[in-house]
Amino acid sequence: MKRFFTLLCLMGSVTLFAQKGSETERPAFPIDEETKLVTYTDVIQVPGVVKDSLYNVAMEWMKKFYKSPSQAIKSQSQEEGVIEVKHQFQLTRKEKGQEVKAAMIEYDMTLQFRDGRFKYSVTKLRVQGPSYFGVEKWINEEQYAKDENVTSYLLQIEQFMTKLTESLDSELRPAAPKKEEEW
């Protein structure tokens, strides 16, 4: 009887786990009112830091964040305080219990620098292909609403964008000055 009860509990928990996995909530993406595109943007205040210094720190950040920053950077101007990036990252999906490569997601990013602040803007997230396929289709069109692969792709996109924006925010802010020890 104990074995039967244990087996019944195990089967119930597996069923509950399977149901929970299929009901994964889709992430909410920031949509620009004007362009109707997914757009991550923010202005980060860094008081007392001049434009050129922010620009140089951003260039160092590029070397850490991107494997090949020279391929990611499409244009740059220290005088104007602008860096434009076009980059891509790989999505994966589960197939027969293994992770396999799926779509490549491309995006455009602009970094702008002024004395005491910088602005980033990440937009035009799209599936790499012969024609433009914005991720907005995965978000808005009913045919993709129940597709578990698409939900997984959207979660991966959100994770990458969170990593990117958090890295920008933390790496481009100057470290708090260390207090000297008083003897």
Buried (B, 14 or more C-beta within 10 A) or exposed (E): EEEEEEEEEEEEEEEEEEEEEEEEEBBEBEBEEEEEBBBBBEEBEBEEBEBEBBBEBBBEBBEEBBEEBEEBBEEBEEEEBBBBBBBBBEBBBEEEEEEEEBBEBBBBBBBBBEBBBBBBBBBBBBBEEEEEEBBBBBBEEEEBEEEEBBBBBBBBBBEBBEEBBEEBEEBBBEEEEEEEEEE
